[in-house]
Every structure is written in structure tokens, then in C-alpha cells.
Amino acid sequence: MMLLNHAARWSNRLSRVGLALAFFITTLLTSRAEDTIDPITAGRQLAGQLLAQHPAQNYTNHGVLKVKGAGGYRAEAELGVAMTVTATNWSTTYTIGTGAPETLTIVHAADVPNRYFYQAPAAAAREVAGDATMSPVAGSDFWIADLGLEFLHWPQQTLLKKEVKRSRGCSVLESVNPHPSAGGYARVVSWIDSDSGGVVQAFAYDADHKLLKEFYPKDLKKVDGQWQVGLMEMENDQTGSRTRLEMDTASQNLPQK
């Protein structure tokens, strides 16, 4: 009887070892299969996955936009954000200022380019496209293209590597603009959070390969199953200017009726 019990214990141990070994081999083969995908294909797949993300519900929020320019210039304005979700697309409207505010509405839809509708204070709304999206919103360091993550729509996307950045596991994506405008972005390198799919940081370069701007979302939280950012900071390395979008995380993600 003792020999039978001993044999049974060894059998169970060997089964557990066999299962662990099988799991290890499967994981190793999966990892090697992923590594066989060329960087350009992997980059396009990643960009496509990010663009396909669709918010689950409408929400509104508010905060403040703060600009600290070169030479001590400072400006501050109230900021409102409203997201509207439909069956075919979703849009985000940024309202800056009060009285006669400045507004920007970005319409996103799967497999089609973003559409941008900008309205200057006391003026009619107009659609903005192409090089015109490389222009500032409310005199800040955030451009229209920044708020729409326009670089994800560029045709050349390359997955450079995977690494930990700011304590998050990330995929490093290089996006190249085939037709950069004068003073605009020619290339953007972004670190994409493997968990949330959000941008952990991004560096934008001009046509002369010089660092132009640095983007840092901060205060990342999960609210009602969705990742939300409490603070976004944009630094212009060529002018020394810096802009912060500070959101009210306590009231974030309020459903619209």
C-alpha cells in the first residue's frame, strides 16, 4: 500500500511538471511567433488597434488649460470636454474659455481619417485638414493634430521595441509623416501602454530630425472600466513653452443623458 501511495504521489508530481513544461513551451513558441512579424507589419497592426478603440459611453468633464510661455508669459483658461458616442463614430469637443469660447470638435470613426472642426471666438465653425491641423489650440502648445493623435493615421508605422517606461510595460511605435509641413511633425516616437492602450509619452521631431515637442499624459486612472487621464503636459523644446491640461478627475466620466 505504501508503494502504491508513493507511486501515486510521483505520478501527480510528474503530471504537474508536465503541465508546467507544456505551458512554458507554448509561451516560448508564441513569443517566437510574435517576434517573426516584421516591425512594419507589427507597427501597422498596433496603430490599427489603437484607432479601433471605441469609448463605451458619453461623458463630460471640465478643467483648466495653463500655458507657461518663454519670457515669463502665462495664460490660463477654463476647459470643457464632451464626448459623444454613436453606433458608427465618436466625437470629442474641447471648449476653451468663456463668453465667446474657442472650440475644437474631433470626429473619429473606424478605418477613416479624423475630421476636425475648429471655431475661433465669435466666428463660424470650419473644417480643418492637412497641414492646417499643425496649428495651436487657444495659443497653447497643443496643436489640433495632437488632440486627435493624428500621427497614428500616417501610413508608415514601425514597432521599434518593447520596454518599461515610467513603470509601465510599453510598445515603442515610430510614426513617420510622408509629407511633413514646414514647422510641423516629420516623425513621432510614442510609448504605448500595453495594458491601457494609452500613450505614456511621445516625442515629436521636425523635418531636420530635431526634437520639437514632448508629450506626457499623467495621473492615469481607471474609471468605470475605462482609462482616463487627469493631466496632459506638452513641452515645446524649440521655444521653451509648456502647456498643461488639468482635468477634474473627481467628476470625470459623467454619463450624458
N, C-alpha and C positions, 0 to 999 in steps of 0.2 A: 504493500500500500504506500509506504514512504517513497519507494522508487517511482510509483505512478504519479504521486503528487509532485515529486521533484521534476519529473519529465514534463508534467503539465505546466509548471512554472516556467521552465526553459522554453517551452513552446510558445507561451504568452509573450515572453521577453523577445524571442526571435520575431514574433509577429509584429510587435511594436517597432523593433529595429527595422524590419522590412518596410513598414508603412512610412517610417521617418526617411529611410533611404529613397523610397519611391517619390516622396514629396520633394526631397532635395533634388533628385534627378529631373523631375518635372519642372521645378523652378529654374534650374540651371538651363534646361533646354528652352524654356520660354524666354529667359533673359537673352540667350544667344540668338533666338529668332528675332527678338526686337532689335538686337544690335546689327542684324543683317540688313535692316531697312536703311537705305541711303539717307543722309542728313537732309537733303532737299525734300524728299517724299515725306519724311518724318516731320519736317517743319511745316509743310503744307497741311498735313493731317492735323497737327496741333493748332495751327491758325484756324482751320475749318471747325474744329471742335469748340474753340473759344467763341467764334462768331455764331455758332449754332445754339449757344446758351440762351435760354429764354426765361425771363422772370416769371414767377408763378402768380403774382398778383400786383395790382396797382398800389402805389404808395406815394405819400408826400412827406416832405421834410423841409427843414429850414436851417440856416446857419449864417455864416459871415465870410466874406471874401476880404482878405487882407493883403495889401501889396506893400512891399518894402523895396523901393527902387534905389538905384545908385544915387549918391549925393544926398542921402537922407530923406528922399521923397517917400511919403507914406500916404496910403489911402485905404479906406475901409467902406464896405457897402454890405447891406443885407442881401442874403442869398436865399432863394426858394427853389426847391427841386420837386418836380412832379413827374411820376412815371405812369404811363397808361399802357395797359396790355390788352391786345386783341388776339383773335384767333390766328391772324396772319402776320402781325408785326407788333412792335412795341416802340414807344417813343418816350424820350426824356426831355423835359423843358426846364431850362435854367432861367430864373428871373433874378436880375441883379439890380438893386436899387429900389427906391420907392417913388411914388408920384408918376414920373414918366420913366419907367424902368427900361433896361436893356434885356432882351430875351433871346434865347437860342433854343430851338427845338431840333432834336436829332431823331430821325425815324430809322429804326433798324428792322430788317427783315432777312430771313434766311436766303442765302445764295444770291443776294443782290447788294449793290453798293448802298452805303448810308446816304440819306438825304438830309441836308442841313437847311434850316430856315432861320434867318437872323433878322432881328428887328432892333434898330437903333432907337434911342429915346425919341419919342414924338414923331416917329417915321413909320412907314408901312413895312410889313414883313417882306423879305425877298429870299429866294433860294440862292444858296452859295455852293459852289462846286469847284473842283480842281485846285489850282494854286491859291484861290481866294480863301480856302479853309486854313491856310497857313497865316492867319491873321489873329491878333489878340482879341480876347473877350473882355470887355469892360476895362481896357487898358492894363490888363494883367499879363502875367507870364504864361497863362494858359491860352493856347490857340484853339480855334474851333476844331481843328483836326485832333487835338489832344483829347478833348472831351468825348469824341467819337471813336477813339482808338483806331484812327484811320489807317495806321501802319499795318494792321492785321489784314487789310484788304489789298495790300500790294502783292504783285504776282510772285515775287521772289522771297521765299521763306525758307530758312535753314535752321535746323536744330543743331546748335553748336556742341552742347554737352549738358550733363545734369550735375548739379551741385547744390550744396546747402548755402543759402543766402538769408541773412537776417533771421536765423534759426528756423527757416522753412526749407523743405525739400523742393527744389525748383528745376524746371527745364529752361535752358538758356536759348532764346529764339532770336535770330538775326533777321530783320526785315529790311529789304533794300528797295528804295524808290527808283523805278526805272527812268523817271523824268523829273528830277528834283528842280524846284524853282530856286531862283536867286534868293538866298537868305533862308530857304526852307530846309526841311529834313531830307538828307540823302540816304541815311541809314539809321535804324533804331535797333538797339540791343535790349531785350527785355527779359526779366527773370519771372517765369510764370509759376505760381504756387501749384504744386501737384495735387494738393488737397482741395483748395477752393477754386482753382482756375483763374484766380485774380492775379494782377500784376503786382509783384513785390517791389520791383524797382525797374526803371528804364532809363537808358542813356540815348540821347539823340545827337547825331553828328551832321555837320553840314557837308556841302559838296567838296570842300577842301579837307575832309576827314578830321576836322577839328570838333571837339566836344562842344555842343551848342547848349543842350539843356539836360537836366537831371530831374527825374520824376520819382517821388516817394509817397505811396499811399501808406498811411499809418492808422493805428487804432483799429485793427481788423477784428470784427466780432461776428458771431453767428446769431442772427435774429430771425426767429420763426423759420428755421431751416435754411435761411439764405445768408450768405456772407455779405456784410456791409462794412463800409469804410467810414471812419469817423473824421479822418483828416487826410487831405491830399496836399502835397507840397511840390511846387515846381520851382527849380532854380535855373536861371539863365547864366551860364558860365561866361558868356561873352560880354554881358552888360553889368553883371553883378546884382541883378534884380532877383527878388524872390516873392512868390505868391503862395498863400495858404488858403485852402478851402476848409473851413472848420464847420463840421456838421453837428447838429444836436442829436447825439446818439440815443438820448433818453426817449425821444419821440420818433425815432426812425422807424420806417416801415409801417406807417399807419395806413390801414386799408381805406381806399376811397369808396364811397357809397355809389 
